[in-house]
Amino acid sequence: MISAFGTRSRPRQVLLAVAGAVLGTLAVLEGLNAPLGPVALLTAGSGLLCVGTLLVADRPLPRRVVWAAAASGLVTVVGALVAQRAENTPGGVETGALLCLIACVVRRCPPRQAVALSAVLAAVVVALPLRLEARDSITLGVMVVLACFAVPLMVALGLCLRLRDTLRVREREAVLREQRLEYARDLHDFVAHHVTAIVARTRAARFAAGAGKAPSAQDLDRMLAQIEEASSQALGSMRSMVSSLRDTSAPAPTRPPGDLRSLRELADEFAATGLRPEVALDPRLTDRPLPPQVHSTVHRVVQEALTNVRRHAAGAERVKVRVALRPDGKLEAEVTDDGGAPAAAAPADGAGFGLVGLTERVEEAGGTLTAGPRPGGGWRVLAVLPSRTAAPPA
């Protein structure tokens, strides 16, 4: 019990010490109400044990409850057998402590153990009035009240607290699961994009080296420089993500810049592989403030679509990125190519999860995402998003 008390925080230790002193004093005073010295000593000790078990109800709770119930029951038996018994109270503090222990047991113990321990505690509580000298209708009434109202009330309280703890655990698990999904999406968006560029440029270098004619020193240096740049970007994205996970007071900037003009920089990075996308940005969106979640989602849609073009549409000759406002005020982000293939048909080297995570992100922002082959050939990714934050419900 002392070791369990030492694990508490300092304010809680002070609070428990004050409560223990007050309740312990009351338990001793009630114990002294017994006319016989040995019975008074046993009653005071039983009350102190029950109060202590309640105030420090920690991990070894079942064992302590058994000791408290056994001590209280033993004192009740001794008090009922002696000729001189207490006249005023059987131990109000002890009764309250035992009732609260019923709630603790129902809340924290496994179901079978909770049923057994709460039944034992209930029997001990109901038998406490037998310590009184007068055994009339009042004593019987007190026992009925304890059995029919006090005990069921504490059982219901324990069940409510147990349900609340279960809901908290589920909510915590849901939050952690959502965080893991968010980290997985960030890892795919920020790192896989650059790693794909490294793979594409390495394949281009191998193709040039195996074409029968060794590349010149300038070409080789340019290819290696591109690989080095993509590797540095991937490493920087990984460091930003790790920094955001480790330092919550100053998270690293893992989000794209604050306006849609950053899409042109994204297109310039993609153009380093040999194909420059056509970027058509609605002039109305140049200086228009967008909700951060919508802007971030547009950036991720374009990034993922260009990454899929690089992976699965090596023969594409034209890639177009279009971001515009629709007449109904919604925002469209569209990426098309003339030689793409479905992401689901990609080789099993990490592909296939990009569109899944992207769909989740778009729907979380209040939009819809469609991806599929174009009628004239190629592939099309279209995201429709709200251009402003929805008003909270009244």
Order of alpha helices (4+ residues) and beta strands (2+ residues): alpha-alpha-alpha-alpha-alpha-alpha-alpha-alpha-alpha-alpha-alpha-beta-alpha-beta-beta-alpha-beta-beta
